């Protein structure tokens, strides 16, 4: 009895169903409900948005982690989306096990990870007509981090688990960012500029291809040319008004395959990337509480090169909609990424203009 369901209609809180097993000794049900106030102001309702397919896959991953850590006989999640009024239920999590400790801890674990890693976006709508998109709270991040399997006394994984709870993502998708105007390239499309006999974007893709299951390109111009190279191309959603790389990421993600468990983001102008980039970023992403890993060299953080779980994008939509600082650097600094150090600084050289392109070509 393991299931995940997302729905717009109200949740029907029928009596909890049994597991049908004689050895089930404990069932726990958590119900999250819309409060009537937030930020010391009265609320009218909430609006929850999600990424269809991606959100379900991420919650299934979270339930899978719980099953690996506790001997569960049941784990079911029902989550509302859309407009939800005060007093209405947002989420129901039910767990069952032979013993109450496993059932209680697994339920709390699932909720902590739902709050931090499942791609939902919550808008608070107040009675005075004002609105506020809610960003992830540091207290929620801290609650999830306490479940690190590296902690002493962590729960024993289920004997039926097929892999350890800490496991590097195996189904990685890569998004190559090529949506800029190329102003320093004389307004030429940077990713299509020739470098060592092929377009820049192909140099990047060839480095990534042995380690990823899917590659897409974020581009707003010369779409047909990128498609001719064999890439699916994702243009920025008009709702985000060409707001830079972050808009490219959030516009592309809903159109990526839902079965991916991590997203790698790289710019199109770094053709010398190290061959072990993806494996090393993925290895650092293995702990369940880590949401993002980023490449650094000699104290320089390469904010355009990072690997993240889909749930990390939880704060991205409100960040864009509220027209905050739209630099990748600012968003990632607030997202508490783990850094992975690489020795070869030259491997991360950016080709921002024709002079640099010609110098590296020589």
C-alpha positions in Angstrom: 0.0 0.0 0.0 2.3 2.6 -1.3 1.0 5.5 -3.4 1.3 9.2 -4.3 -1.6 11.3 -5.5 -1.9 15.0 -6.4 -5.3 16.4 -6.9 -7.2 19.7 -7.2 -10.4 18.5 -5.5 -10.8 18.5 -1.7 -9.3 15.5 0.1 -11.8 13.0 1.4 -10.7 12.1 4.9 -12.4 8.7 5.1 -11.4 6.4 8.0 -7.9 5.1 7.4 -7.8 1.8 5.6 -6.0 -1.1 7.3 -3.0 -2.8 5.7 -4.7 -6.2 5.7 -1.8 -7.7 7.5 -1.9 -9.3 10.9 1.6 -8.1 11.8 0.6 -4.4 11.4 0.8 -2.8 14.9 0.7 0.9 14.2 -0.8 3.4 11.8 -0.1 7.1 11.7 -2.0 9.8 9.8 -0.8 13.4 9.4 -3.2 16.0 8.1 -1.9 19.5 7.1 -4.5 22.2 7.1 -4.6 25.8 5.9 -4.4 28.2 8.9 -6.3 31.5 9.0 -3.2 33.7 9.3 0.4 34.1 8.1 2.9 36.9 8.8 0.5 38.3 11.4 -2.2 38.9 8.8 -5.5 37.1 8.0 -5.4 34.7 5.1 -8.2 34.3 2.6 -6.8 31.2 0.8 -3.6 29.6 -0.6 -2.7 28.8 -4.1 -0.4 25.8 -4.7 1.3 25.1 -8.0 3.4 22.1 -9.1 5.2 20.5 -12.0 3.0 17.7 -13.2 5.0 14.5 -13.5 8.1 15.9 -11.9 6.4 16.5 -8.5 4.9 13.0 -8.4 8.3 11.5 -9.2 10.0 13.5 -6.5 7.4 12.5 -3.8 7.8 8.8 -4.9 11.5 9.2 -4.4 10.9 10.5 -0.9 8.6 7.7 -0.1 11.2 5.3 -1.4 13.8 6.8 1.0 11.4 6.2 3.9 10.9 2.6 2.9 14.6 2.1 2.8 15.1 3.5 6.3 12.0 2.0 8.1 10.2 -1.3 7.8 7.0 0.1 6.5 3.8 -1.7 5.4 2.1 1.4 4.2 3.1 4.9 3.0 0.5 7.0 1.1 0.6 10.7 0.3 -2.2 12.8 -1.0 -1.5 16.5 -1.8 -3.8 19.3 -2.9 -2.9 21.8 -5.6 -4.8 24.9 -6.9 -6.9 27.2 -4.6 -7.3 25.9 -1.1 -9.4 27.8 1.5 -8.8 28.3 5.2 -9.6 25.2 7.1 -9.2 22.9 4.1 -6.7 20.1 4.1 -3.5 20.5 2.0 -1.8 17.2 2.5 -2.4 13.8 4.1 0.4 11.3 4.9 -0.4 7.9 6.2 2.2 5.3 7.3 1.9 1.9 8.9 4.4 -0.5 10.4 4.6 -3.3 12.9 5.8 -0.8 15.5 4.8 2.7 16.4 8.3 4.1 16.3 8.8 3.3 12.6 5.4 4.5 11.7 5.8 7.9 13.5 9.4 8.5 12.4 8.7 7.7 8.7 5.7 10.0 8.7 7.7 12.9 10.1 10.5 12.1 7.6 8.2 12.2 4.6 6.7 15.5 5.7 10.1 17.1 6.4 11.2 16.2 2.9 7.9 17.2 1.3 8.5 20.7 2.7 12.0 21.0 1.3 12.3 18.8 -1.8 9.0 18.4 -3.5 8.4 20.9 -6.2 5.4 22.9 -5.0 5.0 26.6 -5.0 2.7 28.3 -2.4 1.1 31.7 -2.7 -0.5 33.2 0.4 -3.5 35.3 -0.5 -4.6 37.7 2.2 -8.0 39.1 3.0 -6.9 42.6 2.0 -6.2 41.4 -1.5 -2.4 41.3 -1.2 -0.4 38.2 -2.2 3.0 36.6 -1.3 4.9 33.8 -2.8 6.4 31.7 -0.1 10.1 30.7 -0.2 11.6 27.7 1.5 12.4 28.3 5.2 15.7 27.6 6.8 13.9 25.9 9.7 12.4 23.4 7.2 15.8 22.8 5.8 17.2 22.1 9.2 14.3 19.7 10.0 15.2 17.7 6.9 18.9 17.7 7.6 18.4 16.0 10.9 17.5 12.8 9.0 21.0 12.5 7.5 21.8 8.8 7.4 25.3 9.6 8.5 24.0 10.6 12.0 24.6 8.1 14.8 21.5 6.2 15.6 19.9 6.5 12.2 17.1 4.1 11.6 17.9 0.7 10.2 17.0 0.3 6.5 14.4 -2.2 5.5 15.8 -5.6 4.6 14.0 -5.4 1.3 15.7 -2.2 0.2 17.2 -2.4 -3.2 19.8 0.3 -2.6 21.2 2.4 0.2 19.3 5.5 1.2 22.4 7.6 0.3 22.8 6.9 -3.4 24.1 9.1 -6.2 21.4 10.0 -8.7 21.4 7.6 -11.6 18.9 9.3 -14.0 20.5 12.7 -14.7 19.2 15.2 -17.2 21.4 18.0 -18.5 20.2 21.5 -19.5 22.6 23.5 -21.6 21.9 27.2 -21.2 22.1 29.0 -24.6 19.4 31.6 -24.1 21.5 34.8 -23.9 21.7 37.5 -26.6 25.4 37.0 -27.2 26.0 40.8 -26.9 29.8 40.3 -26.3 29.9 38.0 -29.3 28.6 40.7 -31.6 25.0 39.4 -31.0 25.9 36.0 -32.6 24.4 32.9 -31.0 27.2 31.8 -28.7 26.4 28.1 -28.6 26.5 27.9 -32.3 30.0 29.4 -32.7 32.5 27.0 -34.2 35.2 25.6 -31.8 37.6 22.9 -32.8 35.5 21.8 -35.7 32.0 21.9 -34.2 29.6 24.3 -32.4 30.4 25.2 -28.8 27.3 23.5 -27.6 28.4 20.2 -29.1 31.7 20.3 -27.3 29.8 20.6 -24.0 27.3 17.9 -24.9 30.0 15.4 -25.8 31.6 15.8 -22.4 28.2 15.2 -20.6 26.8 12.5 -22.8 28.5 9.4 -21.3 27.1 10.4 -17.9 23.5 11.7 -18.5 20.3 10.1 -19.7 18.9 13.2 -21.4 20.2 16.5 -22.8 18.1 19.6 -23.7 19.0 23.1 -24.7 17.5 26.4 -23.3 17.5 28.8 -26.2 15.4 31.7 -27.4 16.9 32.3 -30.8 18.0 30.0 -33.7 15.9 27.2 -32.3 15.8 25.3 -35.6 19.6 25.3 -35.7 19.8 23.7 -32.3 17.1 21.2 -33.2 19.1 20.3 -36.3 22.0 19.3 -34.0 19.6 16.7 -32.4 18.6 18.6 -29.2 15.2 19.2 -27.8 15.0 23.0 -27.4 13.1 24.8 -24.6 12.3 28.5 -25.0 11.6 30.8 -22.0 8.0 30.8 -20.8 6.6 34.3 -21.7 5.4 34.6 -18.1 9.0 35.1 -17.0 9.8 37.7 -19.6 13.3 36.6 -20.6 14.7 37.1 -17.1 18.0 35.3 -17.8 19.3 31.8 -16.9 16.9 31.2 -14.0 13.9 31.7 -16.4 15.5 29.2 -18.7 15.8 26.6 -16.0 12.3 26.9 -14.6 10.8 27.0 -18.2 12.6 23.9 -19.3 12.0 21.7 -16.2 8.3 20.8 -16.8 9.2 19.6 -20.2 12.0 17.3 -19.1 11.2 13.6 -18.6 9.5 13.0 -15.2 11.7 9.9 -14.5 14.9 12.0 -14.0 16.1 12.2 -10.4 18.6 15.1 -10.9 19.1 18.0 -13.2 22.5 19.2 -14.3 22.8 22.9 -15.5 25.7 24.1 -17.5 26.3 27.1 -19.9 27.0 26.5 -23.6 30.3 28.4 -23.5 32.5 26.1 -21.4 33.8 23.6 -24.0 36.7 22.3 -21.9 34.8 20.8 -19.0 36.5 17.9 -17.2 35.4 14.4 -18.1 34.7 13.6 -14.4 32.4 16.6 -13.9 29.1 14.7 -13.7 30.3 11.7 -11.7 31.9 13.9 -9.0 28.9 16.2 -8.7 26.6 13.2 -8.5 28.7 11.5 -5.9 28.5 14.6 -3.7 24.7 14.7 -4.2 24.3 11.2 -2.8 23.4 12.2 0.8 19.6 12.5 0.9 19.7 15.9 2.7 21.9 17.4 -0.1 19.8 19.2 -2.7 22.5 20.8 -4.9 26.2 20.5 -5.7 28.3 23.1 -7.5 31.8 23.1 -9.1 34.5 25.3 -7.6 38.2 25.9 -8.5 40.7 27.7 -6.3 38.0 29.5 -4.4 36.0 30.5 -7.5 32.4 29.2 -7.4 31.1 28.3 -10.9 27.5 29.2 -10.3 26.4 28.3 -13.8 27.5 24.7 -13.3 25.5 22.8 -10.7 23.6 19.5 -10.2 20.4 19.6 -8.2 17.4 17.5 -7.2 14.1 18.7 -8.8 12.8 19.7 -5.4 15.6 22.3 -5.0 13.7 24.5 -7.5 11.0 25.0 -4.8 12.1 28.6 -4.3 12.8 29.5 -8.0 9.3 30.4 -9.1 8.5 32.9 -6.4 12.1 34.2 -6.8 11.3 35.0 -10.4 7.8 36.3 -9.9 8.8 38.7 -7.2 11.5 40.2 -9.4 14.2 39.6 -6.8 17.9 39.5 -7.7 17.8 37.3 -10.8 21.4 36.2 -10.9 22.1 32.5 -10.7 24.7 33.4 -8.1 22.2 35.0 -5.7 19.7 32.2 -5.9 22.3 29.4 -5.4 23.9 31.2 -2.5 20.5 31.1 -0.8 20.1 27.4 -1.6 23.0 26.1 0.5 24.8 24.1 -2.2 27.6 21.6 -1.5 30.9 22.6 -3.2 33.0 20.1 -5.3 36.6 21.2 -5.8 38.3 20.7 -9.2 42.0 21.3 -9.7 42.1 22.4 -13.3 40.9 26.0 -13.5 41.3 26.2 -17.2 38.7 23.4 -17.7 36.0 25.9 -16.6 37.1 28.7 -18.9 34.1 30.7 -20.2 34.1 31.9 -23.8 32.4 35.2 -23.6 33.7 37.0 -26.7 35.3 36.3 -30.0 38.8 37.1 -28.8 38.6 34.4 -26.1 37.2 32.0 -28.6 40.1 32.6 -31.0 42.7 32.4 -28.2 41.5 29.0 -27.0 41.2 27.8 -30.5 44.8 28.5 -31.2 
